Amino acid sequence: MNRRELLKLGGILAVSAGLPALTNAAPTPMAGGIFYTKGKPGRWAGREATHVPILSTTQTQNGIVLNVVNNSHPMEAYQHYIVKHVILDADFNFGAEKLFNPSVDKQASSSFNLGNYKGVVHVLSVCNLHDTWLTAIQI
């Protein structure tokens, strides 16, 4: 089973377990192993501050814009960097992603127009050294 299938399975488990909308707590038993959260950093304990994506929203004429940033994460040209941000809906369906080029991008920052979407948005931040980190926001 590949990582994408495991993440989807984790999403199904989280939804079926009726866990809270905000997933900074462990959203599934896989948190801290397959992916990491602020509350379950697993083997990467102490790395939460730079790896958990920071989320904020802005209301525009075209709906809600979700802003994602890893403020203090280094973007060291192909040595240590954020590879991408991925947006998933409440059912863990793929929404969008932004890939980063560490030789050009000085900060891992992305914005996604969610239109009139309402519900939970899960955000993955993928680090080339410290795996995948998950957080969520209720829109």
C-alpha positions as CSV (number, residue, x, y, z in Angstrom):
1,M,0.0,0.0,0.0
2,N,1.5,3.4,-1.0
3,R,1.5,6.5,1.1
4,R,-1.5,8.1,-0.8
5,E,-3.6,5.0,-0.2
6,L,-2.6,5.0,3.5
7,L,-3.5,8.7,3.8
8,K,-6.9,8.1,2.2
9,L,-7.5,5.1,4.5
10,G,-6.6,7.3,7.4
11,G,-9.1,9.9,6.3
12,I,-11.8,7.2,6.0
13,L,-11.0,6.0,9.5
14,A,-11.2,9.6,10.9
15,V,-14.5,10.3,9.3
16,S,-16.0,7.0,10.3
17,A,-14.8,7.5,13.9
18,G,-16.6,10.8,14.1
19,L,-13.5,12.7,15.2
20,P,-13.6,16.4,15.7
21,A,-13.3,18.7,12.7
22,L,-10.0,20.2,13.7
23,T,-7.3,17.7,13.3
24,N,-4.5,19.3,15.3
25,A,-5.2,16.5,17.7
26,A,-4.5,13.0,16.3
27,P,-7.1,12.5,13.6
28,T,-6.4,8.8,13.2
29,P,-4.3,6.1,14.8
30,M,-1.8,6.7,12.0
31,A,-1.0,10.2,13.2
32,G,2.6,10.1,14.5
33,G,3.6,7.3,12.1
34,I,2.4,7.7,8.5
35,F,1.9,11.4,8.9
36,Y,2.5,13.8,11.7
37,T,0.5,16.5,13.5
38,K,1.2,19.1,16.2
39,G,-0.2,16.8,18.8
40,K,1.4,13.6,17.4
41,P,4.8,14.5,16.0
42,G,6.1,10.9,16.4
43,R,9.8,10.5,15.7
44,W,9.9,14.2,14.7
45,A,9.1,15.6,18.1
46,G,10.5,19.0,18.5
47,R,10.1,19.8,14.8
48,E,6.5,20.8,15.0
49,A,7.1,24.6,15.0
50,T,8.6,24.6,11.5
51,H,6.6,21.7,9.9
52,V,3.0,22.1,10.9
53,P,1.5,24.5,8.3
54,I,0.0,27.7,9.6
55,L,-3.5,28.4,8.1
56,S,-5.5,31.6,7.8
57,T,-8.3,32.6,5.6
58,T,-9.2,35.8,3.7
59,Q,-12.7,36.7,2.4
60,T,-12.6,38.0,-1.2
61,Q,-15.2,38.8,-3.8
62,N,-14.7,35.3,-5.2
63,G,-15.1,33.5,-1.9
64,I,-12.6,32.3,0.7
65,V,-8.9,32.2,0.1
66,L,-7.0,29.7,2.3
67,N,-3.4,30.9,3.0
68,V,-0.9,28.3,4.0
69,V,2.7,29.0,5.2
70,N,5.6,27.3,6.9
71,N,7.1,30.5,8.2
72,S,10.4,29.3,9.7
73,H,11.0,26.2,7.7
74,P,14.3,26.4,5.7
75,M,14.2,26.3,1.9
76,E,17.8,25.1,1.4
77,A,18.2,24.2,-2.3
78,Y,17.3,20.5,-2.4
79,Q,18.9,19.8,1.0
80,H,16.0,20.6,3.3
81,Y,12.8,22.2,2.0
82,I,9.0,22.0,1.8
83,V,8.2,20.0,-1.3
84,K,4.5,20.9,-1.5
85,H,1.3,21.9,0.1
86,V,-1.8,19.8,-0.6
87,I,-5.4,20.7,0.1
88,L,-8.0,18.0,0.8
89,D,-11.7,18.4,1.5
90,A,-13.6,17.1,4.5
91,D,-13.7,13.6,3.0
92,F,-10.0,13.7,2.2
93,N,-10.6,14.2,-1.5
94,F,-7.8,16.0,-3.4
95,G,-8.5,19.7,-4.0
96,A,-5.3,21.3,-5.1
97,E,-1.5,21.5,-4.5
98,K,1.4,23.8,-4.9
99,L,4.8,22.5,-5.6
100,F,7.8,24.5,-4.4
101,N,11.2,25.0,-6.1
102,P,13.7,25.4,-3.3
103,S,16.2,27.2,-5.6
104,V,13.6,29.9,-6.3
105,D,11.1,29.9,-3.5
106,K,12.5,31.5,-0.4
107,Q,9.4,30.6,1.8
108,A,6.9,27.8,1.6
109,S,3.8,29.9,1.1
110,S,0.7,29.2,-0.9
111,S,-2.9,30.4,-1.4
112,F,-5.9,28.5,-2.6
113,N,-9.2,30.0,-3.6
114,L,-11.9,27.8,-2.0
115,G,-14.8,29.7,-3.6
116,N,-17.9,29.1,-1.4
117,Y,-16.7,25.8,0.1
118,K,-17.9,25.3,3.7
119,G,-16.6,22.6,5.9
120,V,-13.2,21.1,7.0
121,V,-10.2,21.7,4.9
122,H,-7.2,19.4,5.6
123,V,-3.8,20.7,4.6
124,L,-0.7,18.6,4.1
125,S,2.8,20.0,4.1
126,V,5.5,17.7,2.8
127,C,9.1,18.1,3.9
128,N,11.8,16.3,2.0
129,L,13.5,15.2,5.2
130,H,10.7,15.2,7.9
131,D,7.8,13.6,6.0
132,T,4.2,14.8,5.8
133,W,2.4,17.0,8.3
134,L,-1.3,17.4,8.6
135,T,-3.5,20.2,10.1
136,A,-7.0,21.4,9.3
137,I,-9.3,24.4,9.5
138,Q,-13.0,24.7,9.6
139,I,-14.3,27.1,6.9
